[in-house]
Structures are given as C-alpha cells and as structure tokens.
Amino acid sequence: MMSVDAAMTNSAALTSRPNVDPTIFSSLQAKIDKDTAIRDSLKNIVETLSKQGRVTQSILSRIHNTPSANLEESVLAPCSESLKEQVVTVKDLAQAASKYPFYKWNSIWQREIQNVVSNIQMCEWLKSGNLVTLEEVGQILEVPVNVKDEDTFHITIEDYLLALTYMIEELARLAPNAVTLADYARPLQISKFTKDVHAGFQLLNLKNDTLRRRVDGLKYSVKKVEDVVYDLSLRGLIPKH
C-alpha cells in the first residue's frame, strides 16, 4: 500500500500541474484577431460597394416618374456610369475575398452583390426588355459565376435568382406608376415579363429556404401587375396593335 506521505506527494503534484494549457487560448485569440482583421478588410470594400449601390438605386428610382422617351438621358446613361464604378469595386472585392474560404465569408457581401446584380438586371431590361443571363452578369462584373471546383469569389445562382425577385417587385411597383405617366404600353410589357419569369421559377426545385419564400411571394407581384392591366382593359386604354 502507498504510504500517506507518498499519496500526499502525488496529490500535490497533480494539483500543481495545470489541467488547461494557457497557450491554447493564446492561440485561439490569435486566430480570432486574424479573422477580425479579414472581416474588417472585406467590410470596408463592401461598405464602398453599398454606397455606390445606393447611388445606382437612386438613379433607377427615377423610372417611376420618367416618361419612356426620356429614360436614356435621365436613367440609362447615368445608371451605366454608376454601374461602372460598382464593377471596379466588385473586382476589388473578388481579388481580396478569393484569398479566403468563400462560404466562410460570403455572408458579408451577399446582399450587396445581390443588389448589384438586380441593378444590372433592371438596367438591361429597360434597354432591351430581355432578362440578362447569369453568365452575362459575370461578364459585366468581370468575375466568375457558379464556381463549383474552386474556393474563389463568384456570383452564385442563388444570388442571381434572389436579385431577380427584387427586380420583379420593383417592376410591379413601376406598372401603376407608368399609368400615371400615361404610358399604357409599359404595364403590358411588365405583365408578360413577370409572368414569364414566374413561370420559369416554377421549373426550379429550390432548396434554399430564403429563395423559396421569395419566389412564393412573387405571385403577389404578378397579381398586382395583372390588376393594373385589367383596369386598363376596363377603361379601354389597352394599346391597339
């Protein structure tokens, strides 16, 4: 049997030996500091993108009180110039963010990137009446899209689709405002486009909960535009072709 003195000696040794190595927390703090520095550097770029985005959105908001004949001068030209500034910032963000794991940090810039994509979609639709593709968005922003085999900055399919839902909501707002400008053809154009987009969304098996909820809500935007067109029809204001 162990003597009392030996037991006490072992007990003292166990008590004096640290159960937790303090360097563990020092190492963790170093990792936290590194992550904080990365987050701050990315947020600085995103904040610049956000400020530029507000300018672009302010320009695009003029569509609600600008006749179609004046869109080029009042909206499209300045919007294109503003988007050019955002393109430069997105490229800066892509260069900085591509040094780090994409899905660890993408929540920092996700919403602002979606806003940029939505602005591009709206600007291109106002020019041509067509929906710009994901690949075309990537070409405009000069960044990759839908990257699967590399951990690098890119525009995701979800970003593109969420941006499109924002655009549809804005078009639903434009339809009645166009009527107040006596532009009775615009609601018909919007109605066809929103129905086509909504039908396209129905073909998708969406796994993203946020995106699925946004798409489910599009039916209200489609219905809002349909009501405008129906009212025009009752009033005999549908343009004759």
Secondary structure, 3 states (H helix, E strand, C coil): CCCHHHHHHHHHHHHHCCCCCCHHHHHHHHHHHHHHHHHHHHHHHHHHHHHHHHHHHHHHHHHHHCCHHHHHHHHHHHHHHHHHHHHHHHHHHHHHHCCCCHHHHHHHCHHHHHHHHHHHHHHHHHHHCCCCCHHHHHHHHCCCECCCCCCCCCECHHHHHHHHHHHHHHHHHHHHHHHHCCCCHHHHHHHHHHHHHHHHHCCCCCCCHHHHHHHHCHHHHHHHHHHHHHHHHHCCCCCCC
